[in-house]
């Protein structure tokens, strides 16, 4: 398995990690209130990026991440556009 490159999490986004036992391990809270779950390889055709709802209805679970996999960061940027 290739090494996963970690990058800083964007300041206006919260990312929570429920651990490696879940395919959609990262819960991403966007500045507009949208919440997505993502896999480590969120940009891959077999990766996961699902809309989960509003930050008012989705709970924060796991631990907060201040660095995130590069693919998750790039997917966050793609969702902003």
C-alpha positions as CSV (number, residue, x, y, z in Angstrom):
1,X,0.0,0.0,0.0
2,X,1.3,3.4,-0.9
3,X,2.2,6.0,1.7
4,X,-0.6,8.4,2.5
5,X,0.5,12.1,2.3
6,X,-1.0,14.2,5.1
7,X,-1.7,17.9,4.6
8,X,-3.1,20.6,6.9
9,X,-6.9,20.7,7.2
10,X,-8.4,23.9,5.8
11,X,-9.1,26.4,8.6
12,X,-12.8,26.8,7.8
13,X,-13.5,23.0,7.6
14,X,-13.9,20.5,10.4
15,X,-12.8,16.9,9.7
16,X,-13.6,14.1,12.2
17,X,-12.1,10.6,11.9
18,X,-13.9,7.5,13.2
19,X,-10.9,5.2,12.5
20,X,-9.6,2.8,9.9
21,X,-12.3,0.2,10.5
22,X,-14.8,2.2,8.4
23,X,-14.7,2.8,4.6
24,X,-16.1,6.3,5.1
25,X,-13.9,7.1,8.0
26,X,-13.8,10.9,7.6
27,X,-16.8,13.2,8.3
28,X,-16.3,16.6,6.7
29,X,-18.2,19.6,8.0
30,X,-18.1,22.3,5.3
31,X,-18.5,26.1,6.0
32,X,-21.9,26.2,4.4
33,X,-23.3,23.6,6.8
34,X,-23.1,20.6,4.4
35,X,-21.6,17.4,5.8
36,X,-19.9,14.7,3.7
37,X,-18.4,11.3,4.6
38,X,-15.2,10.4,2.8
39,X,-12.8,7.5,2.4
40,X,-9.0,8.0,2.5
41,X,-9.0,7.8,-1.3
42,X,-11.9,10.1,-1.9
43,X,-10.7,11.1,-5.4
44,X,-10.5,7.5,-6.6
45,X,-13.3,6.0,-8.8
46,X,-13.7,3.4,-6.0
47,X,-13.4,6.0,-3.2
48,X,-16.3,7.3,-1.1
49,X,-17.7,10.8,-0.9
50,X,-21.3,10.9,0.2
51,X,-23.5,13.8,1.2
52,X,-24.8,13.1,4.7
53,X,-26.9,16.2,5.4
54,X,-26.7,19.3,7.5
55,X,-24.4,20.1,10.3
56,X,-27.5,20.6,12.4
57,X,-28.5,16.9,12.1
58,X,-25.1,15.1,11.8
59,X,-23.2,14.5,15.0
60,X,-19.4,14.8,15.4
61,X,-17.9,11.4,16.2
62,X,-14.4,10.2,16.5
63,X,-11.5,12.5,16.9
64,X,-11.0,15.9,15.2
65,X,-8.2,15.9,12.6
66,X,-5.9,18.9,12.0
67,X,-4.0,17.1,9.2
68,X,-5.9,15.0,6.6
69,X,-5.0,12.8,3.6
70,X,-4.1,14.8,0.5
71,X,-7.0,13.1,-1.5
72,X,-9.5,14.3,1.1
73,X,-8.1,17.8,0.9
74,X,-8.4,17.8,-2.9
75,X,-12.0,16.5,-2.7
76,X,-12.9,19.3,-0.3
77,X,-11.5,21.8,-2.7
78,X,-13.5,20.2,-5.6
79,X,-16.7,20.4,-3.5
80,X,-16.2,24.2,-3.0
81,X,-16.4,24.9,-6.7
